[in-house]
């Protein structure tokens, strides 16, 4: 275990550095500003609460999913052994997103599972990286809604040719088909949360796939 941890250490360091790299993406800055604004509006001044909001929203909801399921973005299959290693790395990242504890940061061998012990000595350093990243995001100049929208549109254009639209459409279809009646039936609770355009698009996608049109675009 110790040999494996030493062998992978550089790759884990590089991974966390890439995730917490600068410059900060416009979407991340925009979203974190929204969380800060919400805290201000509701009189929440506890920095730990805001830290938890940000950790739950981006690192733990998005990045942990990618770390544990690389097939979400890469055309790969992972063996059970590789999956176990990725789970250890994901657990380390989760621990790094918690609030840094006072004291030495030492972890009791008797109370901790092996996946926490493997990177225990590095976790305090990773926590500092996360806290520094959040601080730098806050200090970055805010972008207007128009700049954010333009940035997202450009990002979408840059990767249009690399996305398998049919696969994405199939995943969307599975969701639509499962909840079709709740979404498309007026009077149901779910229906009121969707605009008419959104509902019509969902219905069109479902019908198009069922008819075998192979459509890739939604108006």
RAZI-V371907 format. One line per field, one symbol per residue. ss: DSSP state (A for helix, B for strand, O for the rest). phi: phi as a letter, one per 20 degrees, with the letter a starting at -180 (. if undefined). burial: I if it has 24 or more other C-alpha atoms within 12 Angstrom, else O. Layout:
ss->???
phi->???
burial->???
This chain:
ss->OAAAAAAAAAAAAAAAAAAOOOOOOAAAAAAAAAAAAAAAAOOOOOAAAAAAAAAAAAAAAAAAAAAAOAAAOOOOOOOAAAAAAAAAAAAAAAAAOOOOOOOOOOOOOOOOOAAAAOOAAAAAAAAAAAAAAAAAAAAOOOOOAAAAAAAAAAAAAAOAAAOOAAAAAAAAAAAAAAOAAAAAOOOOOAAAAOOAAAAAAAAAAAAAAAOOOOOOOOO
phi->.ffffffegfffgffffffdedffggfffffffffffffffdmedfffffgfgfffedfeeefffffecfffcdeccdffffgfffffffffffffeeffefoenfdfffddfffefgdgfeggffffffffffffffefffdfgfffffffffffffdgfedeffffffffffffffdgffeeegnfffgfedffffffffffffffffemfmfccdf
burial->OOOOIOOOIOOIIOOIOOIIOOOIIIIIIIIIIOIIOOOOOOOOOOOOOIIIIIIOOIIIOOIIIIIIIOOOOOOOOOOOOOOOIIIIIIIIIIIIIIIIOOOOOOOOOOOOOOIIIIIIOIIIIIIIIIIOIIOOIIOOOOIOOOOOOOOOOOOOOOOOOOOOOOOOIOOIIOOIOOOIOOIIOOOOOOOOOOOOOOIOIIIIIIOOIOOOOOOOOOO
